[in-house]
Amino acid sequence: KRRERVMETIRIGVFGLGPYGLARVRLLQRVEGYRITAVGDPIPGTHERALAELEDRDGIGTYARYEDLLADPNVDAVALVMRCKEQGAMAAKALEAGKHVCAAVPAAHTIEDCWRIVTAQENSGLVYLLAEQHRYAGFIEAWCDLVQRGQLGRVAYCEGEYIGYKGRLRYYQDWETGEFVYPEDVANHRDVRRNWLHLMDIIHYLPHNLSPILKVLNDRVVEVTGMGTNAPSYTHPEFDKQDIQAALMKTEKGTLMRMVCSFTLPTPSLTEDITYRVIGTRGSVESARSKDERPKLWFADSQMHNMADVDWRFQRTDASPEALASGHRSMDYYVQTDFRDAVLGIRPLEFDVYRAVDTAAPAILAANSIRKGSALMRVPDFRPSASRPAGQMPETI
């Protein structure tokens, strides 16, 4: 249940102090309404780097064990910036411990953990926000408006691609210092472990595509099938991974979608990593595929003989100076202000726990489908129903 203390400032602990965690530490100090009271990471060598980012490190709790951070009475909320197979369970544990949670994409890696997050949020009444920032992009807001006003007609098909080359450095990590290690240097370190990029199914990272598109459609996925290239990697055979995985999905409203993820296929430096496309019965829109081109728009009934360039961007035209100073082209700011306003009771989340797992579950099931020879998988509806009252796990998962 919601804690009795009336908050004006959220005392937040940041757990996960890699590059994204350090960026979160810097951002939270610039957004009104937060005070960092704890930092933590299983790798002790990351702690000092995080403390060095703080404007005032006095009294800051520093933890290697997640459970110890959750037990800190000076922490109201957790910024969970861990990417690991347990990250869904970790988010649920925080809710169960009475902490609000702002969790890094992709939310979870199993359907069981999706259900655990949902039921923990329902039972606690606390705020859970998935920190997926691309749904706040300026052009996504414009596309939402086009679809809501019917200008694209009935949407029949959508695409999303995340083709982002991560190189060879980000797959192994020194567990003493937190530094990334090249494969050929692994033997020169005492404790090197494969990190989330190595262990995770690539398609699990499609929420950055799926979350914005589902927002545009105001819809959810009901069926998914997946397919991937052969393993090991064609470009980096030292990685026992598929280079690219694809998901074919159908939504509740009948829209067909194709989503693709890859982190090991080289791309030109001027390519946009994340792209989108929406095709309806009266028109279509698509994002730019390189930084020297613009997004496109076409209306079937407007005497348009070709796609027209439109100056839509990830960065919003209404972005405040505070937003412009945040990461991911102003979008990170809106994640933190939405979380803050929900925790402080100013306004509820639009991107609630159900919409969050709506983006995680299809990715998980796409990976399961690949392992089962591209079998068709049904995506559960995580909302309460007559057969599953709020706060209870379903009878079968």
N, C-alpha and C positions, 0 to 999 in steps of 0.2 A: 504494500500500500504506500501511497505517497507519504513522504516524511513530513513531520509536523512543522519543521523549521521553514519560515517564510524567507525565501531567498531574494536578494537583490543582486548578488554576485555569485556566480557559480564557481565553487571550488573544484577544480578539475585536475585529474591525474592523467598524464600521458604515458601509456604503456606501449613500447615499441619505439626504439630510438635510432632506427636506420635513417636514411636520407629523408623519407617521407615523414617520419616521426619528428625529426629535427625541424622540418618545415612547419609542422603543426605547432611545435613549441614557439617558433617565431611568430606565427600568425595569431595564436591565441593571446599573445601579449599585446597585439595591436587592435583586437576587437573588444569593444566595450562590453562589460558584463561577465568577464572571465577573470579568474585568478588561479594560476597554476600553483598547486600545493604539493604535487608529487610527480615524480618521473620514475620510469622503470623499464627494464629490459633484461631478458635472461643472460645477455652478454655483458658482463661487468665493464668491459672496456668502452662501452658506449655511454656510460653514466656521466663521466666528466665532460664529454662533448656537449651533452644536453644541459648540464648545469652551467657551462660556460655561455650558453645562449640566453640564460635568464638575466633579466635586469636586476632582480633581487633573489639571491639563492638562499637567504637565511630562512631556516625553518622548513625547507623543502624536504619532504620524504623521498628517499632514494631506495629503490627496491629491485632485487633480482628475481624475487618470487612474486608472481601475479597475485597470489592469495594474500600476501602481505599488503600489497597496495589496496586490495579490496577491503581489508580490515582496517584501513586508516580512517578514523572518524572525521578527519579534515578533508575528505574527498566526497563530494556530492555526485560527481559524474566522471566517467572514464572516456578519454579519447583513445580508442583501441586501434593502434596503428600496426598491429601484427598481421603478417600474412604467413599463415601456416595452416596445417590441416586441422588444428584445434581451434581456429579463430571463431567459428560459430559457437562452439561450446564455451569459449571464453566470454563471448558477449552475453550468453545466457547466464553464466555464473555471476557476472556483474549485476544483471537485473535481479537475480535471486539474492544477491547480497545487498540490495537496496540502492544501487547506483544507476543513474541514467547512463546511456551508452550512445556514443557516436562512433560507429565502427567502419573500418576501412573495407573497400571493395575487395573480394566479392561476397562478403557476408558470411558464407559458410561453404563447406565442401561436401556435405552429406544432406540428404533430405531429413534425416533424423535431427540434425542440428538446426535446420530451418524450423522444424516443429518445436524444438526446444526454445528457440528464440521467441517464437510467437506465443507459446504458452507462458513463458516467463514474463513477457511484457503484459499479457492479459492479466495474469495473477498479481503482478506488482503495480500496474497502472503507471509505471515509469516510462520515460521517453526512450525510444530506440530509433535512431536515425542511421541509415546507411549513407556514408559520406561519398555518394556518387555525384560528382559535380557537373557532369556534362548536361544533365537535365536542366541546368540553369543557364545554358548558353543562349545568347541573344537570338540566334537563328532558330533555335528550338522553340522559343517563345513565339516567334513569328509563324512558324509552321503550325503550332497549336492553334493559333488564331485562324489561319487559313482553313484548317480541317474543321474547327468548330463552326465556322461560318459557311461551311459547305462548298467552298470555292474549288476544292479538289475533287468534289463529288464523293462517292463511296471509295474508300481506300481499299485497293485490291492486293497491293504488293509493297513490301518494304525491304530494304537492304541495309546492312551495317557491317563495316569491316574495321578491324583493329589489326593493322599490319605494321607492327612497331618493332624494329630490329633492336635487340638488347645487347648484341655483341656476345663476346665469350667471357666477359668479366663478372657478370652478375649471377652466375649459377653456383658458385661455391663461396663460403664465408668462413673466415677465421673466427672461431667461437670464443676467443680470448679478447680480440681487439675489435671485432665487428667489421674489419676490412674485407673487401671482396678479393677473391683469389682466382687467378687463371688456372685452368685445369693442369697445365704442366708444372705449376708451382705448388700443387697440393702437398707433395711429399716434403716440402721445405717448411711446413707448419705442423705444430703439435696436434691441433684439434681443428680440422677443417670439416665442415658439414655441407651437404647439398642444401641449398636454400629453396624458398617457395617456388621460384621460377623453374627449378629442376624437378621438384616433386609434384607440382600442380598440373592437372590437365589444362592445356592452353585455353580450351573453350570455357573453362570456369571463369575466365576474365572478360566474358562478353557483356557484363552489366553496363559498361560504359557505352555500349551500343544499344542494348535492349532497354535500359532505363529511360533514355530520352525518347525512343520510338514509342514505347508503351505510354509515355506521358502524352505524346502527340495524338495517339489513337484513343486514349482513355480506355484501355483494353488490357487483357491478360492472355498469356499463352495457355493453350489447353492440350496441345500435342506437339511432340518434338522427336526428330530423328537426327542422328549424327553420322559423320564420316570423317576420316582423317587419312593423311598420307602414311606411308610405311615408316616404321622406326627401325634403326636409329635415324637421327637427323641427316638429311641429305647434305646440308651445308656444314654441319659440325658433327661428324660421326661419333665423337667422344660423348655426345649427349644421347642417351637412350630415350629419345622423345620424337613424337611426330612433329614435323615442321609446321603443319597447318591443320586446323580442325574446323569443320563447318557444321552448322546446325540449320536444319530446315524445320520451320515451326508454323503452326496455325493458331490463330487467336480465337477467342470466344465469339467475336463478331465476324469471323470468316476471312480475315486477312492472312495472306501467306507471307512469310518472312524468311530471309536467308541471312544468317549471321556467321562471320568468319573471324578467326583469331590466329595470329602467328607472331612469334617473337624471335624466330631464328632465320627467317628469310631476309636477306639484305634488301634495303630500300634506298633510293636516292635521298640525299640530305634535305631536299626541298619538298619531299612528299609529306602530305598531311597523314599522320598515323591513323586517324579515326575518321571514317567517312560514313555518310548516310544517304538514303534515297527513299522517296515515298512516291508511289504512283497510284493515282485515283482515276475515276471514270471521267473526270472533267479537267484533269491537269496533273502535273507532276513537279516535284522539287528535288534537288540533289545538292549536296555540299561539295565544296571544292576538293579536288584530288591532289592538287599541288599548290604551292604558295604563290605561283604566278598566274593562277586562274581564280575565277570567282564562282560562287554558287550559282545554280541555274534554276529558272522558273519557267513553266509553260502552262498556259490555259488553253484548253481545247476550243473554247467558244469565243476567243478574243482576237481572231484573225492573226494569230501568231504562227509564222512559218518555221520558227526555230526556237530553241531554248534561249531565254534572255538572261544575261548576266545580272546578278543582284548583289549588292554589297552587304550581304549578311555575314556576320562574324561570330566566333565564339564569344568574344567580348561584347558586352551589352552596351547599347547607346545610353542607357540610364544608369550606368555604373557610377557609383560615388567614388571620390578620391580614395576612400578606404578600400573599396572593392578593387580598384585598379592596382592598388599596392599589394594585393594578395596573389596567390599562385594560380596556375592554369587559366591565365588570361581573364582574371577577375572572378572566376567561378567559385574558387575555394571560399571566398568571403560569404557567399550566400548559404553554403552548407552550415557554417558556424553561426550565422545570425538566425537561421531557421531553428537550429538546435537550441540556441540560447532562448529564443522567444517561446519555444515549446516548453522547455524546462521551467522558465519563469512564469508560465501561465499566460503569456501575452496573446498567443494564438496557436491553434493546434497545427500539427504537421499535415501538409498535403501529401508528402511522401512518407506515409505511415509504415508500420511494421509489415502490413500485408503487401503493400506495393513493393517494399524492399525484398521480401522473399519471392515475390512474383518475378523479380529480375535474377535472383540466385538459383531458384529451383530449375528453370528450363536449361540453364547451363550445366548444372550437375547431371540432369537426366540426359542431356546430349552426350556427355562423356560416357555415361552408363550405356547409352545406345551404341556408341562406337565399340565398346567392349563386347557387346552382344550382337555384333554383326549388323549394325544399323537398325535394330529393332525399334518399332514405334513405341514411344513412351507417353503415358498420360501424365499431365501435370496437375497435382492436386490444387484445389482452391483452399487456401489457408484460413479463410474467414469462418467465424462461428456459424454453425448450422444446427438443424434439429438433431442431426446425428453426432455433432461434436459441439457441446456447449463451450463457451469461452473458458479458457484456463485448463481444459482437459486435453490430453494427448488423444489422437484418433485411435481407434481400435486396431487398425492395421496401417502400416507405413510402407 
